[in-house]
Amino acid sequence: MRRIILSFAVLVLSFVFGALTMHFGMHGSQTADMDALRAQVTIAQAGQADAHTELATVRSQLQVELGTRQALETSLLGVQQELGRTRDQLAFYEQLIPPAPAGSVAIRAFDVQQQDELLNYRVLLSRNAPGQPAFKGRMRFTAKGLQAQKTVKIELTAAALGQSAAPSDSQQSPGVEPFALAFDQFQRSTGILRIPPDFIPESVTLDILEGGVIRATRDLGMDGTAVTPEQAIGVSK
């Protein structure tokens, strides 16, 4: 009998031990699974935070680009309005200025100002030749005045770079013809002419040449008055 009771007790203890072992084994496996899940949640949360940061950055860039676009649109609108006003003014002045003969080049404005041994000039040319190839020619400046107590006429040349402290639109790179012209309807030119130290200019003549032919000419006194009215000579083919 004692042997039967002892065997039964051993059997009960073995069952209890096995049950406890299974319980703790399953609990340990569940703990490991939960730890893995917690790690995955942490990684997902970090990825979500990065996504929020990138979204905020993209939104900020979009706002900057939108502001830049609006500023460009405003600037473009202003330029278009200014261009419209300029076209209206040009049309108004074209009505006031009698048109030159068809195909000819006209000197619309010519002014010279003496500064020591230099002459600052400003020229505005126009051409009434719609649909024709661009006019290509050059300007020629000649001056009439006193030299060695005699009245002489000399051809003026462009001042060298750096000869004047004031900037000039007509200053060209070395080797480039400073008086060259190439335009369709209008050409504005400014620059500096050199005069000899012993020469006293009384008037300056501007000739517009195409090849060797004078297409327009104007003679201007040093006081700004026209010596002779502008002439349109020949027709630019």
NUVOFI-440771 format. One record per atom (N, C-alpha, C): x, y, z. Coordinates in steps of 0.1 Angstrom, whole numbers, padded with zeros to 4 digits, always signed. Atoms other than C-alpha are relative to their C-alpha. Layout:
// NUVOFI-440771
XYZ...
END
This chain:
// NUVOFI-440771
+0008-0012+0000+0000+0000+0000+0009+0013+0000-0009-0012-0001+0028+0024+0009+0006+0002-0014-0006-0001+0013+0044+0016-0024-0010+0007-0010+0010-0006+0010+0012+0025-0043-0001+0015+0003+0002-0014-0003+0008+0058-0024+0013+0008-0004-0012-0007+0004+0045+0067-0030+0000+0002-0015+0000-0001+0014+0041+0060-0067-0010+0010-0005+0010-0010+0004+0010+0081-0069+0005+0014+0003-0006-0013-0004+0028+0110-0051+0010+0004-0010-0010-0004+0010+0057+0108-0076-0007+0004-0013+0007-0003+0013+0032+0108-0105-0006+0014+0001+0006-0014-0001+0014+0139-0091+0011+0010+0000-0011-0010+0000+0047+0157-0085+0005+0002-0015-0005-0001+0014+0058+0149-0121-0009+0008-0008+0010-0007+0008+0025+0162-0135+0001+0015+0003-0001-0014-0004+0028+0194-0114+0012+0007-0006-0012-0006+0005+0064+0200-0125-0001+0002-0015+0001-0001+0014+0056+0194-0161-0010+0012-0004+0010-0011+0002+0026+0218-0159+0007+0013+0002-0007-0012-0003+0048+0244-0143+0010+0004-0011-0010-0002+0011+0075+0240-0169-0007+0005-0013+0007-0004+0012+0050+0243-0197-0005+0014+0002+0006-0013-0003+0034+0274-0181+0011+0011-0002-0011-0010+0001+0067+0292-0177+0006+0001-0013-0005+0000+0013+0079+0282-0211-0009+0008-0010+0009-0008+0009+0048+0296-0228+0000+0015+0004-0001-0014-0005+0050+0327-0206+0012+0007-0006-0012-0006+0005+0086+0333-0217-0001+0003-0015+0002-0002+0015+0077+0328-0254-0009+0012-0003+0009-0011+0002+0048+0353-0251+0008+0014+0004-0008-0012-0003+0072+0378-0234+0009+0004-0011-0009-0003+0011+0097+0375-0262-0008+0006-0012+0008-0005+0011+0069+0380-0288-0004+0015+0003+0004-0014-0004+0057+0411-0269+0011+0010-0001-0012-0009+0002+0092+0425-0268+0002+0003-0015-0002-0002+0015+0095+0420-0306-0011+0010-0005+0011-0009+0005+0061+0437-0311+0003+0014+0005-0003-0013-0005+0071+0466-0289+0012+0006-0008-0010-0005+0008+0103+0470-0310-0005+0005-0013+0006-0003+0013+0083+0470-0342-0008+0013+0001+0008-0013-0002+0059+0497-0328+0010+0012+0002-0009-0011-0001+0089+0518-0318+0006+0005-0013-0006-0003+0013+0104+0515-0353-0011+0008-0008+0011-0006+0008+0070+0524-0368-0003+0014+0005+0002-0013-0005+0066+0554-0345+0011+0010-0005-0011-0009+0005+0101+0567-0355-0002+0003-0015+0003-0002+0014+0092+0562-0392-0011+0011-0002+0011-0009+0001+0060+0581-0387+0005+0015+0004-0006-0013-0003+0079+0610-0370+0008+0006-0011-0008-0005+0012+0103+0612-0400-0009+0004-0011+0010-0004+0011+0073+0612-0424-0006+0014+0003+0005-0013-0004+0058+0641-0404+0010+0011-0003-0010-0010+0002+0091+0660-0406+0002+0003-0015-0001-0002+0014+0094+0654-0443-0012+0008-0006+0012-0006+0004+0058+0665-0448+0000+0015+0003-0001-0015-0004+0064+0698-0429+0010+0007-0009-0010-0006+0009+0096+0704-0450-0006+0003-0014+0006-0001+0014+0077+0698-0483-0010+0012+0000+0010-0011-0001+0049+0722-0471+0007+0013+0000-0007-0013-0001+0074+0749-0462+0006+0003-0014-0005-0002+0014+0091+0745-0497-0011+0005-0009+0011-0004+0009+0057+0747-0514-0004+0015+0003+0004-0013-0004+0049+0779-0495+0010+0010-0006-0011-0009+0005+0083+0795-0505-0002+0001-0015+0001+0000+0015+0078+0784-0542-0013+0008-0004+0012-0007+0003+0042+0798-0541+0002+0015+0001-0003-0014-0002+0055+0831-0527+0008+0005-0012-0009-0004+0011+0082+0833-0554-0008+0001-0013+0008-0001+0012+0057+0825-0581-0009+0012+0000+0008-0012-0001+0034+0852-0569+0008+0013-0003-0008-0012+0002+0062+0877-0568+0004+0001-0015-0004-0001+0014+0073+0868-0604-0012+0004-0008+0012-0004+0007+0037+0871-0616-0003+0014+0001+0002-0014-0002+0034+0905-0600+0010+0008-0008-0011-0007+0008+0068+0916-0616-0003-0001-0015+0003+0001+0014+0057+0902-0650-0011+0009-0004+0012-0009+0003+0024+0921-0648+0005+0015+0000-0005-0014+0001+0043+0953-0640+0008+0003-0013-0008-0002+0012+0067+0948-0669-0009+0001-0012+0009+0000+0012+0038+0941-0693-0008+0014+0000+0007-0013+0000+0020+0973-0681+0010+0011-0004-0010-0010+0004+0052+0993-0685+0003-0001-0015-0002+0002+0014+0057+0978-0720-0012+0006-0008+0012-0006+0007+0021+0988-0729+0001+0015+0000-0001-0015-0001+0027+1024-0717+0011+0005-0010-0011-0004+0009+0060+1025-0737-0005-0001-0015+0005+0001+0013+0042+1013-0768-0009+0011-0003+0009-0011+0002+0015+1039-0764+0007+0013-0002-0008-0012+0002+0041+1066-0760+0007+0000-0013-0007+0001+0013+0060+1054-0790-0010+0003-0012+0010-0003+0010+0028+1054-0811-0004+0015+0000+0003-0014+0000+0021+1089-0799+0010+0009-0007-0011-0007+0006+0055+1102-0808+0001-0002-0015-0001+0003+0014+0054+1085-0841-0010+0008-0008+0010-0008+0006+0022+1104-0849+0005+0015-0001-0005-0014+0000+0040+1137-0840+0011+0002-0010-0011-0001+0009+0071+1130-0860-0004-0004-0014+0003+0004+0014+0066+1131-0898+0008-0012-0004-0008+0012+0005+0076+1097-0913+0010+0004-0011-0010-0002+0011+0107+1097-0934-0004-0007-0013+0004+0007+0012+0105+1086-0970+0002-0015+0002+0000+0014-0001+0099+1049-0974+0014-0006-0003-0013+0006+0001+0131+1029-0969+0012+0008+0004-0011-0008-0004+0152+1058-0957+0003+0000+0015-0004-0001-0013+0171+1063-0925+0000+0015+0004+0001-0014-0005+0164+1094-0904+0007+0002+0013-0006-0003-0013+0183+1111-0876-0010+0007+0008+0011-0005-0008+0156+1117-0850+0005+0010+0011-0006-0009-0010+0179+1133-0824+0015-0001-0001-0015-0001+0000+0216+1144-0823+0004+0011+0009-0004-0010-0010+0233+1161-0795+0015-0002+0003-0014+0001-0004+0270+1168-0786+0003+0010+0011-0004-0008-0011+0285+1182-0754+0015-0001+0001-0014+0000-0001+0321+1193-0751+0004-0001+0015-0006+0002-0013+0341+1182-0721+0015-0001-0001-0014-0001+0002+0377+1194-0723+0004-0004-0014-0004+0004+0013+0392+1175-0752-0008-0012-0005+0009+0011+0004+0363+1151-0756-0014+0006-0003+0014-0004+0003+0328+1154-0771-0009-0012+0003+0010+0011-0003+0300+1133-0756-0012+0002-0010+0011-0001+0010+0274+1125-0783-0011-0010+0003+0012+0009-0001+0239+1110-0783-0007+0001-0013+0007+0001+0013+0221+1098-0814-0012-0009+0001+0011+0009+0001+0187+1084-0821-0004+0000-0015+0003+0002+0015+0180+1069-0856-0013-0008-0001+0011+0008+0004+0149+1055-0872+0000-0003-0014+0000+0005+0013+0141+1037-0903-0014-0004-0004+0013+0003+0005+0109+1035-0923+0001-0011-0011-0002+0011+0010+0114+1001-0940-0006-0013+0005+0006+0012-0005+0089+0975-0927+0002-0012-0009-0002+0012+0008+0096+0940-0939+0013-0001-0007-0013+0001+0007+0130+0948-0953+0011-0005+0010-0011+0004-0008+0163+0934-0941+0005+0011+0009-0006-0010-0009+0181+0952-0912+0010+0009-0007-0010-0009+0006+0200+0983-0921+0014-0002+0007-0014+0002-0004+0238+0978-0918+0008+0011-0006-0009-0011+0005+0261+1008-0920+0008+0005+0012-0008-0005-0011+0281+1031-0898-0002+0015+0001+0001-0015-0002+0282+1067-0884+0014+0006-0003-0013-0007+0002+0308+1092-0894-0002+0014+0006+0001-0013-0007+0315+1123-0873+0011+0009-0006-0010-0010+0005+0333+1154-0888-0003+0013+0007+0002-0013-0007+0339+1187-0871+0007+0011-0008-0006-0012+0007+0345+1221-0885+0004+0010+0011-0004-0009-0011+0365+1246-0864+0013+0007-0004-0012-0008+0002+0397+1266-0859+0012-0009+0005-0013+0007-0003+0432+1250-0859+0011+0008-0006-0011-0008+0005+0463+1271-0861-0005+0013-0007+0006-0012+0006+0442+1302-0868-0007-0002-0014+0006+0003+0013+0427+1285-0898-0013-0008+0002+0012+0008-0001+0392+1271-0904+0002-0013-0008-0002+0014+0006+0395+1233-0911-0011-0009+0004+0010+0010-0002+0373+1203-0912+0008-0014+0002-0007+0013-0004+0385+1170-0895-0010-0011+0003+0008+0011-0004+0371+1136-0890+0003-0004+0014-0002+0004-0014+0366+1126-0854+0000-0015+0002-0001+0014-0003+0375+1093-0839-0006-0002+0014+0005+0004-0013+0362+1074-0809+0011+0001+0011-0010-0001-0011+0379+1081-0775+0004-0014+0004-0005+0013-0005+0400+1052-0762-0006-0003+0013+0006+0005-0013+0387+1031-0733+0008+0006+0011-0006-0005-0012+0394+1047-0700+0005+0015-0002-0004-0014+0002+0400+1082-0715-0010+0009+0007+0010-0009-0007+0368+1095-0698-0004-0007+0013+0004+0006-0013+0358+1090-0662-0015-0004-0001+0014+0004+0001+0321+1088-0673-0002-0012-0009+0002+0011+0008+0308+1055-0686-0007+0003-0013+0006-0003+0013+0297+1054-0722-0005-0013-0006+0006+0012+0006+0273+1030-0740+0008-0004-0013-0006+0003+0013+0294+1032-0772+0014-0006+0002-0014+0006-0002+0327+1019-0756-0001-0014-0005+0000+0013+0006+0335+0988-0776+0013-0007+0004-0011+0008-0003+0359+0959-0771+0011+0004-0011-0011-0003+0010+0393+0963-0789-0003-0007-0013+0002+0006+0013+0390+0956-0826-0014+0001-0006+0013-0002+0004+0353+0964-0828-0003+0014-0005+0003-0013+0005+0341+0992-0850-0010+0008+0009+0008-0007-0010+0327+1018-0825-0012+0007-0006+0011-0007+0007+0304+1035-0851-0009-0009-0008+0008+0009+0008+0289+1004-0866-0015+0001+0003+0015+0000-0002+0251+1003-0871-0006-0013-0005+0008+0012+0005+0227+0973-0874-0013+0001+0007+0013-0001-0007+0190+0978-0867-0011+0000-0010+0012+0001+0009+0155+0974-0881-0008+0014+0000+0009-0012+0000+0134+1004-0869+0007+0012+0008-0006-0010-0008+0153+1023-0841+0013-0004+0004-0014+0002-0005+0189+1027-0830+0004+0012+0009-0005-0010-0009+0201+1046-0800+0015-0002+0003-0014+0001-0001+0238+1053-0797+0006+0012+0008-0007-0010-0007+0259+1072-0772+0015-0003+0001-0014+0003-0001+0296+1076-0769+0008+0013+0002-0010-0011-0002+0327+1098-0767+0009+0002-0012-0009-0003+0011+0347+1115-0795+0012+0008+0005-0012-0007-0004+0382+1127-0792+0003+0012-0010-0004-0012+0009+0393+1162-0806+0014+0003+0004-0014-0004-0002+0429+1174-0810+0001+0011+0010-0001-0010-0010+0442+1196-0782+0000+0014-0006-0001-0014+0006+0448+1226-0806-0012+0003-0009+0011-0002+0009+0414+1223-0823-0012+0005+0008+0012-0006-0006+0384+1245-0814-0012-0003-0009+0012+0004+0008+0352+1229-0827-0011+0011+0000+0011-0009+0002+0325+1251-0841-0013-0007-0003+0012+0008+0003+0301+1225-0854+0004-0014-0003-0003+0014+0003+0299+1187-0858-0011-0005-0009+0009+0005+0010+0284+1169-0887-0001-0015+0002+0002+0014-0001+0269+1134-0884-0005-0005-0013+0004+0006+0012+0267+1113-0915-0004-0015+0003+0004+0014-0001+0249+1079-0917+0003-0006-0013-0005+0006+0013+0267+1057-0943-0005-0014-0001+0003+0014+0004+0256+1025-0960+0010-0003-0011-0011+0002+0010+0287+1013-0978+0007+0014-0001-0006-0013+0002+0301+1045-0993-0010+0011-0002+0011-0009+0004+0267+1062-0997-0005+0006+0013+0006-0007-0012+0254+1089-0972-0015-0002-0001+0015+0002-0001+0218+1080-0962-0007+0011+0007+0006-0011-0008+0212+1108-0937+0012+0008+0005-0011-0009-0006+0232+1138-0924-0007+0011+0008+0005-0011-0008+0228+1165-0898+0012+0008+0005-0011-0009-0004+0251+1195-0889-0005+0007+0012+0004-0006-0013+0250+1207-0853+0010+0009+0005-0010-0009-0006+0266+1238-0838+0003-0004+0014-0004+0003-0014+0284+1236-0805-0010+0005+0010+0010-0005-0010+0256+1256-0789-0013-0008-0001+0012+0009+0001+0231+1229-0798-0010+0003-0011+0009-0003+0011+0215+1246-0827+0004-0007-0013-0003+0007+0013+0211+1229-0861+0005+0010-0010-0006-0009+0010+0234+1245-0886-0008-0001-0013+0008+0003+0011+0214+1229-0914-0011-0010+0004+0010+0010-0004+0181+1209-0912+0005-0014-0004-0003+0013+0003+0183+1172-0913-0003-0004-0014+0003+0004+0013+0185+1157-0947+0000-0015-0001+0000+0014+0003+0175+1122-0958+0004-0002-0014-0006+0000+0014+0196+1114-0988-0001-0015-0005+0001+0013+0006+0188+1085-1010-0009-0009+0007+0009+0010-0006+0169+1054-1001+0008-0013+0002-0007+0012-0003+0182+1024-0983-0007-0012-0006+0006+0012+0007+0175+0993-1004+0002-0012+0009
END
